[in-house]
Amino acid sequence: MTPIRLTLALALTALISGCGADGEPVQPTVAANVGVSGSGTHVSGGVGLGKGPFNLWLGF
């Protein structure tokens, strides 16, 4: 299994478990940032899930 497929499989597993497949649903956290400077524009963001001591954050 390639690293990309493994990462996607793990992300899908986390998404399914976070959407209530095993208990109460967990509301995701979404963040987006836009930065403007003299050297250009920078866009970033991410999606996260958290329940108890477990947190998963995927940024782009």
N, C-alpha and C positions, 0 to 999 in steps of 0.2 A: 504494500500500500504506500503510495507516495505521500510525502509530508502534507501536501495540500489536501488530499482526500482525508487523511487522518485528522487534520485540523477541522475540516468541515464536518466530519462525523462526530467529533467531540462537541462542536458548537451546536449541532442538531440535537444531540443527546441532552445538552444543558438546556436548550430551548424547550424541548418536550417536557423535561422534568420541571422546568420553571413555569410551564403553562397549566399546571394543575393535573397532569397525568398521574401524579402520585401525591394526592392531597390537595390542599388549598392552592389556588393560583397565586403567583408572585408577580406583582406589578413591576415591569422593567423601568429602568432609569435611562433617559436619553439626554445627551448633551451635544451641543454644537457650538463651535467657535469660529469666528472670522477675524483675522488680524490684518491690519493694513499698516505698512511701513514704507520707508523710502526705497527699500529693495524689492517691494512687491506685496502681493496678497497671499495670505496663508489661510487655508480652510481645514478644520479638523473636527472630529466628532467621535461619538461612541455610544454603545448600548451596554447596559449593565443589569445584572440580576443579583439580588442579595437576599439571603434568608439565614438568620442566626449568624454563626461564625463564618459561613460560606459566602463568598462574593466572586462573581465572574464579570469581567469587563473586557469588551472587545472594542478597540479604538481604531479609527482610520484617519 
